[in-house]
């Protein structure tokens, strides 16, 4: 009887650990998706001279499109690998 209870407890712990790992992967994927626009906007929001695209009229549009594209590619990759 003791052996059976021990196996049930082990199975329950294993199942909880698997669920926790899945949750950790999802949180990590969302954090990675949020880091990309944060870093890009942080760099371009520093009001420093010499940043490529500052002088051009389409600089803002280009950086915004690139940010959206990178985020979309990351999102698709995380969906494909079942992290989201």
VENMOQUI-V519126 format. One record per run of one state. SS is the DSSP state (alpha for helix, beta for strand, coil for the rest). FROM is the first residue (numbers start at 1). TO is the last residue. Records with the same first field share a line. If there is no record, write none. Layout:
BEGIN
SS = FROM-TO / FROM-TO
END
This chain:
BEGIN
coil = 1-1 / 45-58 / 81-84
alpha = 2-44 / 59-80
END
